[in-house]
Amino acid sequence: MGSRARARRAAAMLGFLGLLCAVLGAVMIVMVPTLIKQQVLKNVRIDPSSLSFNMWKEIPVPFYLSVYFFDVVNPSAVLLGEKPQVRERGPYVYREFRHKSNITFNDNDTVSFLEYRSFQFQPDRSHGLESDYIVMPNILVLGAAMMMENKPMSLKLIMTLAFSTLGERAFMNRTVGEIMWGYEDPLVHLVNKYLPNMFPFKGKFGLFAELNNSNSGLFTVFTGVKDFSRIHLVDKWNGLSKVKYWHSDQCNMINGTSGQMWAPFMTPETSLEFYSPEACRSMNLVYKESGVFQGIPTYRFVAPSTLFANGSTYPPNEGFCPCLESGIQNISTCRFNAPLFLSHPHFYNADPMLAEAVLGLHPNPEEHSLFLDVHPEPRLVESTVTTCTSAPANGACTLIMVQTPAGDFHMQ
């Protein structure tokens, strides 16, 4: 009799424990995701007490910049009117180091900072050395010639005489290291002496000479402490809420983040918008597809085909004009009137006539589209858009950017 009572009590206790576990399980299913989300929101804010603050301050993820050049095979023939023929050289890979300084928290839920960058050549990752020679357009000569276009004839004659006297040519044969980090050119000293402020630099000239050990300007972004919906969004850049390079308010707007971190919990409806000081404009990437990278689920965001379209093809881009063929964006207004343009590599997503004007270009989406793969949960994005210059196209200098599946930036 006693054993039956104990059995009934044990059964009742087990039943109660089972019910309790079921109730707790149901509560956990409902509450745990909410608790996790709260902790995530708390720790991705830009706040010295958050777990991600030191990561935001000095990004531990390695950045690699892969630089490709177009080597002009037939410079003499080009001067006689033939099509340029190019071959792609590289990659020349650089490790990029970044750290934020001058961090100042403001009263309006924002933080201001300067982010400094430096580059270190990685020969083991590169296909070539910095001592390799590249034949490419003489950017200084072409830039100076374009800047003299609306000057008096007397100045044009003086500049022509200077080109001849100094032995300047339309094409140059320089090492990768010189092209990247600078070389002495007598034209620079002459122009700075007699036409001060015509060139925005003194001394050596190089595509990345001004970027190494420098910053991209003073960013002021929202911390997300008081209003999480605005986390990482840019409030101002160099004290400006919009730039003055373009011809419409929409094109001058500074939208999105600074290009390194976005709000967590992305969905396919999310768009990645960021401001690029190098490109002098905001850009927007849109969701394309989900995938997996080294076991981590990712969302792929790509540049729309209209990113560098001209105003005739895509009217909202009219503010970036004067425009040439669709697929290249004129950025001379923010680059001291130098003949510089933005495009995808090999003129991908551009008017076909551009790629057809240069022998050796083979645009395709697998190699030349601009995209970002991001984990939708809160993590640092391993990239930011970087710009570059090179390759002649109808006498202009092309400035291109693209990110590859490996997370490297190809500059062409």
Long-range contacts (C-beta under 8 A, 24 or more apart in sequence): 37-265, 40-264, 40-265, 40-377, 40-378, 41-224, 41-228, 41-264, 44-224, 44-231, 44-261, 44-264, 44-378, 45-223, 45-224, 45-225, 45-228, 45-231, 46-111, 46-221, 46-223, 46-224, 46-225, 46-231, 46-232, 47-223, 47-225, 52-378, 55-380, 56-100, 56-261, 56-380, 57-99, 57-100, 57-103, 58-98, 58-99, 58-100, 59-98, 59-260, 59-380, 61-380, 61-382, 62-95, 63-95, 63-96, 63-97, 63-98, 63-382, 63-383, 64-93, 64-94, 64-95, 64-96, 64-122, 64-125, 64-407, 64-408, 64-409, 65-93, 65-94, 65-95, 65-96, 65-119, 65-386, 65-408, 65-409, 65-411, 66-90, 66-91, 66-92, 66-93, 66-94, 66-404, 66-408, 66-409, 66-410, 66-411, 67-91, 67-92, 67-93, 67-94, 67-176, 67-180, 67-388, 67-410, 67-411, 68-92, 68-345, 68-410, 68-411, 68-412, 69-134, 69-136, 69-176, 69-179, 69-390, 69-412, 70-136, 70-360, 70-390, 70-391, 70-392, 70-412, 71-134, 71-135, 71-136, 72-135, 72-136, 72-137, 72-171, 72-392, 73-135, 73-360, 75-135, 75-170, 75-171, 78-170, 78-171, 78-392, 79-170, 79-171, 83-357, 83-358, 83-359, 84-357, 84-358, 84-359, 84-392, 84-393, 85-358, 85-359, 85-360, 86-358, 86-359, 86-360, 86-361, 86-391, 86-392, 87-360, 88-360, 88-412, 89-128, 89-132, 89-134, 90-126, 90-127, 90-128, 90-410, 91-125, 91-126, 91-127, 91-408, 91-410, 92-121, 92-126, 92-127, 92-128, 92-130, 92-132, 92-176, 92-180, 93-121, 93-122, 93-125, 93-126, 93-408, 94-119, 94-120, 94-121, 94-122, 95-119, 95-120, 95-122, 102-218, 105-223, 106-220, 108-235, 109-222, 109-223, 109-224, 109-225, 109-226, 109-227, 109-230, 110-220, 110-221, 110-222, 110-223, 110-235, 111-220, 111-221, 111-223, 112-218, 112-219, 112-220, 113-218, 113-219, 114-215, 114-217, 114-218, 114-219, 115-215, 115-216, 115-219, 115-258, 116-213, 116-214, 116-215, 117-211, 117-212, 117-213, 117-214, 117-215, 117-216, 118-212, 118-213, 119-208, 119-211, 119-212, 128-176, 129-176, 130-175, 130-176, 130-177, 130-180, 131-175, 131-176, 131-177, 132-175, 132-176, 133-173, 133-174, 133-175, 134-173, 134-174, 134-175, 134-176, 134-179, 135-171, 135-172, 135-173, 136-171, 136-172, 136-174, 136-179, 136-390, 136-391, 136-392, 137-170, 137-171, 137-172, 137-392, 137-397, 138-168, 138-169, 138-170, 138-171, 138-172, 139-205, 139-207, 139-338, 139-389, 139-397, 140-168, 140-185, 140-187, 140-188, 140-205, 141-168, 141-169, 141-170, 141-187, 142-170, 142-339, 142-395, 142-397, 143-338, 143-339, 143-397, 144-187, 144-191, 144-198, 144-199, 146-332, 146-337, 146-338, 146-339, 147-198, 147-336, 147-337, 147-338, 155-195, 162-187, 162-190, 163-187, 166-190, 178-206, 179-206, 179-207, 180-206, 180-207, 180-208, 180-209, 181-206, 181-208, 181-209, 181-212, 182-206, 182-209, 199-336, 200-336, 207-388, 207-389, 207-390, 216-277, 216-278, 217-277, 219-258, 221-257, 221-258, 224-263, 228-263, 229-263, 231-263, 232-257, 232-258, 232-261, 232-262, 232-263, 233-257, 234-258, 234-275, 237-275, 237-277, 243-280, 243-281, 243-334, 245-280, 245-281, 245-331, 245-333, 245-334, 246-281, 246-319, 246-320, 246-333, 247-318, 247-319, 247-320, 247-321, 248-318, 248-319, 249-319, 250-316, 250-319, 251-281, 251-316, 251-317, 251-319, 251-320, 252-319, 253-282, 254-282, 255-282, 255-284, 256-282, 256-283, 256-284, 258-384, 259-381, 259-383, 259-384, 259-385, 260-380, 260-381, 260-384, 261-380, 261-381, 262-374, 262-381, 264-376, 264-377, 264-378, 265-376, 265-377, 265-378, 266-299, 266-374, 266-376, 267-376, 268-299, 270-299, 271-301, 272-301, 272-372, 272-374, 274-384, 274-385, 276-384, 276-385, 276-387, 278-385, 278-386, 278-387, 279-331, 279-342, 279-385, 279-387, 279-401, 280-331, 280-333, 280-334, 280-335, 281-320, 281-331, 283-307, 283-385, 285-370, 285-371, 285-372, 288-371, 291-373, 293-373, 293-405, 296-375, 297-375, 297-376, 298-373, 298-374, 298-375, 298-376, 299-373, 299-374, 299-375, 299-376, 300-371, 300-372, 300-373, 301-371, 301-372, 301-373, 301-374, 302-369, 302-370, 302-371, 303-344, 303-349, 303-369, 303-370, 303-371, 305-349, 307-349, 307-370, 308-342, 308-343, 308-344, 308-349, 308-350, 324-396, 325-350, 325-351, 325-353, 325-354, 326-350, 326-351, 327-351, 327-354, 328-354, 328-393, 328-396, 328-398, 331-399, 338-397, 339-395, 339-396, 339-397, 340-389, 340-397, 340-399, 341-393, 341-396, 341-397, 341-398, 341-399, 342-387, 342-399, 342-400, 342-401, 343-398, 343-399, 343-400, 344-368, 344-369, 344-370, 344-400, 344-401, 344-402, 345-400, 345-401, 345-402, 345-410, 345-412, 346-412, 347-393, 347-398, 354-393, 354-394, 357-393, 357-394, 358-391, 358-392, 358-393, 367-402, 367-404, 368-402, 369-402, 370-401, 370-402, 370-403, 371-403, 372-403, 373-405, 373-407, 382-407, 383-407, 383-409, 386-411, 387-411, 388-412
